Amino acid sequence: MTLTARRIHEARRRIRGIAQRTPLLHSPALSAALPGEVFLKLESVQETGSFKLRGAVNRMAVLAPEERRRGVITVSTGNHGRAVAYAAHRMGIPAVVCLTDRVPEVKRRAIAALGAEIRIAGATQDEAEAAAHRIAEAEGRTMIHPFDDPLVIAGQGTVGLELLEDLPALDTVVVPLSGGGLAGGIALALESADPGIRVVGVSMERGAAMYESIRAGSPVEVEEYETLADCLSGGIGADNRYTLDLCRRLLDAVHLVSEAEIAEALRFLFREERLVAEGGAAVGVAALLSGKICPSPTDRTVVVISGRNIDPDRLLSVVG
Ligand SMILES: *Cc1c(COP(=O)(O)O)cnc(C)c1O
């Protein structure tokens, strides 16, 4: 399947009714702290607490009746698994979610509560993904990949269409970056509408697979570390087919932020905007507050707050 902006418009129609159209809010606190005006795209208010629902629903909506009956399988750092579990529950499809033992307990519980079967497979995302492929083969399940699938990318790209409608004169969109489905999808949606809009990816310093892969020009394997941005960890896949090319072509820059900068962004969102985000969803704010991204005084900058599924005790220990 070729990945064009048309796929994103199709996705929009398909996901309506399950994935929400999310609000875009002006941020008075960030606009006061930084040059220009800053807006927040709140994917954190999706039913499953992250944007991942968009791609999962778009992919699962096209399953054939026989594929639905056999069920789906996925691998996830938590949020995609929860999205697949939720969509599977709504569509009446049996689902298996492969997780590493690093996935936070809050995310595991949410997946189990939706009726999906959890299998803990391996210590790294790459190991868990290999296990998921083996199970898919053995049990005849369809793999719902967390990012490297044209329908998943098109689903995430619907965020871009909503931005164009809500803020036509936008200059820069700052997007948390891991496998690149979200940033790549948004960049594709925006590029075809207005190639002048800058799309900037942000990852954490510890284990930034897409950043390293763009620099190397091919998929680079990275170590996985403990990080506040747990939802951004994991590789891009040695046989990456779509997202590396998309991100390399369409992202204007990629920045890395430290754990201290992520913590500061979580505090700022909580204390100044009364917003809850998870670490990986706050990296855009971290890149702005640390000065790694410097808007000009006339810029309208959108920051995607991609999810809110942080362990409450962890959040309190950071913002307290
Ligand atoms: C998965 C995820 C990301 C990264 O999305 P990719 O498509 O893998 O780049 C960012 N934020 C949150 C909250 C996520 O769950």
The ligand as an SDF file (V2000), in Angstrom:
LIG
                    3D

 15 15  0  0  0  0  0  0  0  0999 V2000
    3.8330    5.7460   21.1910 C   0  0  0  0  0  0  0  0  0  0  0  0
    3.8730    7.0730   21.8080 C   0  0  0  0  0  0  0  0  0  0  0  0
    4.6370    8.1200   21.2580 C   0  0  0  0  0  0  0  0  0  0  0  0
    5.5270    7.9280   20.0590 C   0  0  0  0  0  0  0  0  0  0  0  0
    4.8130    7.5920   18.8870 O   0  0  0  0  0  0  0  0  0  0  0  0
    5.5710    6.9200   17.6480 P   0  0  0  0  0  0  0  0  0  0  0  0
    4.5190    6.8090   16.6060 O   0  0  0  0  0  0  0  0  0  0  0  0
    6.0880    5.5950   18.1140 O   0  0  0  0  0  0  0  0  0  0  0  0
    6.6850    7.8330   17.2870 O   0  0  0  0  0  0  0  0  0  0  0  0
    4.5730    9.3620   21.8640 C   0  0  0  0  0  0  0  0  0  0  0  0
    3.8260    9.5820   22.9560 N   0  0  0  0  0  0  0  0  0  0  0  0
    3.0670    8.6170   23.5110 C   0  0  0  0  0  0  0  0  0  0  0  0
    2.2640    8.9360   24.7200 C   0  0  0  0  0  0  0  0  0  0  0  0
    3.0710    7.3190   22.9570 C   0  0  0  0  0  0  0  0  0  0  0  0
    2.3240    6.3720   23.5240 O   0  0  0  0  0  0  0  0  0  0  0  0
  1  2  1  0
  2  3  1  0
  2 14  2  0
  3  4  1  0
  3 10  2  0
  4  5  1  0
  5  6  1  0
  6  7  2  0
  6  8  1  0
  6  9  1  0
 10 11  1  0
 11 12  2  0
 12 13  1  0
 12 14  1  0
 14 15  1  0
M  END
$$$$
